[in-house]
């Protein structure tokens, strides 16, 4: 096997990725200042609405998936006793 560590295993690289993602997020939200908005609803005119809406929907999807997993999850011994 390859004993060389992956570049994502180094904490310095993870910090750089997080900072890069945050910079892209901030630039995306600030780009709203340069775009002429044509909102259909009043709430869409609020600065950063799309970012907050996207975050809220993503969080709701995660919570829904976790709740659905509780309903659909099979027991560990569903296929019979383990051979451990």
Buried (B, 14 or more C-beta within 10 A) or exposed (E): EEEEEEEEEEEEEEEEEEEEEEEEEEEEBEEEEEEEEEEEEEEEEEEEBBBEEEEEEEEEEEEEEEEEEEEEEEEEEEEEEEEE
